[in-house]
Amino acid sequence: MSSVNVITIDGPSGVGKGTAGGIIARKLKYNYLDSGALYRLLALAARRHKVSLTNESALVALAGHFDIAFKKNDRGNIQTFLEGEDVSRAMRSETVAEFASQLAIYSSVRNSLLDRQRLFAVAPGLIADGRDMGTVVFPDAQLKFFLMASLDARIARRHKQLIERGENVSLRAVQVQLEERDRRDKSRLISPLMPAEDAVEIDTSGMTANEVVNTLLEIVSIKGLFAGAS
Ligand code: DC
């Protein structure tokens, strides 16, 4: 298990964990793992190679060798590549999220992504964002957050994100997709979405992105675990 500082941020879609995780990682100069990206990339690779999302053994084989890369661009944003192609935008659609959630129910698929995720835990430290970061992937993390928010707040945030990315989608469609994904992510038998026993739970419903960041950083600082936190 990792010997560097790890902070996990788990929760469903639309609670602000991705935005907060990225900003906090930059502030602390930590590495950042967006574990959802791995599931999304595997879903994209499966579609590309005509692997069915229900073909567990073929998905595991694909996860064992699919060619992915994360690179920081000049503006400090992370660009994501699948087989050399920049898929940063393509991977963010609700359709890809839905596919990712479907293949994420298989224990062997999840296990085949474990090592890749743990490789991110290198000095000076890691912010890991996902569904099972605190429960399964980094159970010994020094600090664990579980973010939640009302369904209405999550729908509104997710809708805004998708519209800003140019996806023409209605509030109602976002609601249906979120509820379906929640149901699947919470009810799967392996690594379901749930807070770790030792997670700090925070309701972000009424908070801006800045408020979420400041609340988490305050707790990081109170815990006194991380040099550079302010
Ligand atoms: O965080 P996200 O919306 O990018 O994740 C997309 C899907 O990937 C999510 O609905 C379920 C799956 N996922 C998972 O099972 N475990 C994780 N740690 C992260 C994502």
Boltz pocket constraint, residues with backbone or C-beta under 6 A from the ligand:
constraints:
  - pocket:
      binder: B
      contacts: [[A, 13], [A, 35], [A, 36], [A, 37], [A, 39], [A, 40], [A, 96], [A, 97], [A, 100], [A, 101], [A, 104], [A, 129], [A, 130], [A, 131], [A, 132], [A, 133], [A, 181], [A, 185], [A, 191]]
      max_distance: 6.0
